[in-house]
Amino acid sequence: MIKQQRELIVAPRYAWLRRVALSLAFAIAAGLLVFIVARGISGALLFIEHQELVRSAATALRNGIEGLPTADLRAARLRAEQSAETHMRIGLALAFIVAAITAAGSYLWQEQRAVQNER
């Protein structure tokens, strides 16, 4: 009798923990997927933005020593690095937002299914 009462108390707790764990797993998977897609898109955008740096370097190499003062390679490189950091932050922010929404949504969906199964 005590064992049955104990099982009635422990079983819902384990079911709740399972729902939380599944929600976190879904959130991690969704966040990772969004981060990978965002990095792919930002990689293409960075490639386009880095063309300025490549053109400046090509001009400096083509003109030799005389072309170095006119080509501002350091500023172009700093702009490219700042752009890469901005793209990384945006990708991480999107991944965290999607992960949070997925965690909440999947948990609520699983809770709703659990309530329906109890009826």
C-alpha positions in Angstrom: 0.0 0.0 0.0 2.8 2.4 0.9 4.6 1.4 -2.3 1.6 2.3 -4.4 1.2 5.6 -2.8 4.8 6.3 -3.3 4.6 5.4 -7.0 1.6 7.8 -7.3 3.8 10.6 -6.0 7.0 9.8 -7.8 5.7 9.0 -11.2 4.3 12.5 -12.0 7.6 14.0 -10.8 9.6 11.8 -13.2 7.2 12.6 -16.0 7.6 16.3 -15.3 11.4 15.9 -15.4 11.2 14.0 -18.7 9.1 16.8 -20.2 11.6 19.4 -19.0 14.6 17.4 -20.4 12.9 16.9 -23.7 12.0 20.6 -23.9 15.7 21.5 -23.3 16.8 19.0 -25.9 14.4 20.5 -28.4 15.6 24.0 -27.5 19.3 23.2 -27.9 18.6 21.5 -31.3 16.6 24.5 -32.6 19.1 27.0 -31.3 22.0 25.2 -32.8 20.2 24.9 -36.2 19.4 28.6 -36.2 22.9 29.5 -35.2 24.4 27.3 -38.0 22.0 28.9 -40.6 22.7 32.4 -39.3 26.5 31.8 -39.5 26.1 30.5 -43.1 24.1 33.6 -44.1 26.5 35.9 -42.3 29.5 34.1 -43.9 28.1 35.0 -47.3 27.5 38.6 -46.3 31.0 38.8 -44.8 32.4 37.5 -48.1 30.7 40.4 -49.9 31.8 42.9 -47.3 35.4 41.7 -47.4 35.7 42.5 -51.1 36.6 46.0 -50.1 39.6 44.7 -48.1 40.7 42.5 -51.0 40.4 45.5 -53.4 42.5 47.7 -51.1 45.1 45.0 -50.7 45.3 44.4 -54.4 45.7 48.1 -55.1 48.5 48.4 -52.5 50.3 45.4 -54.0 49.8 46.7 -57.6 51.1 50.2 -56.8 54.0 49.0 -54.6 55.5 51.2 -52.0 53.9 54.3 -53.4 50.4 52.8 -53.1 50.6 52.0 -49.4 49.8 55.5 -48.1 46.7 55.7 -50.3 45.4 52.2 -49.3 44.0 52.3 -45.7 44.4 48.5 -45.1 44.3 48.8 -41.3 40.9 50.6 -41.3 39.4 48.2 -43.8 40.6 45.2 -41.7 39.2 46.8 -38.5 35.8 47.4 -40.3 35.8 43.8 -41.5 36.6 42.5 -37.9 33.8 44.6 -36.4 31.4 43.4 -39.0 32.3 39.8 -38.2 31.8 40.4 -34.5 28.4 42.0 -35.2 27.3 39.1 -37.3 28.4 36.7 -34.6 26.4 38.6 -31.9 23.3 38.7 -34.1 23.6 34.9 -34.8 23.9 34.2 -31.1 21.0 36.4 -30.2 18.8 34.7 -32.8 19.9 31.3 -31.5 19.1 32.2 -27.9 15.7 33.7 -28.8 14.7 30.7 -30.9 15.9 28.3 -28.1 13.9 30.1 -25.5 10.7 30.1 -27.6 11.2 26.4 -28.5 11.8 25.4 -24.9 8.6 27.2 -23.7 6.5 26.0 -26.6 7.6 22.4 -26.5 7.1 22.3 -22.7 3.6 23.7 -23.0 2.8 21.4 -25.8 4.0 18.4 -23.8 2.0 19.5 -20.7 -1.1 19.9 -22.8 -0.6 16.3 -24.1 -0.1 15.0 -20.6 -3.3 16.6 -19.4 -5.2 15.2 -22.4 -3.8 11.7 -21.7 -4.9 11.8 -18.1 -8.6 12.3 -19.1 
